[in-house]
Amino acid sequence: MSGAELLLSLAGAVTMMLLSAIAYFLKLLIEDTRQLSGELAKLKELFIRLEAEQALLKNVLQRTRSPPV
């Protein structure tokens, strides 16, 4: 094998390893994005429930408050 062929083979191997590392980290990024999307949906649902509970508590407090004298 000549020096040029060896250099091209080495460059190809390095390129392959870099592309593999990029693909691995992209896979992790996509998984994290999907997980965050699910958690965001849960947070939205919790926020809606808390708003409803806060409105209910406000309503109860307004009913039980004595009228001003």
Secondary structure as GFF3:
##gff-version 3
##sequence-region A 1 69
A	DSSP	alpha_helix	3	64	.	.	.	ID=ss1
###
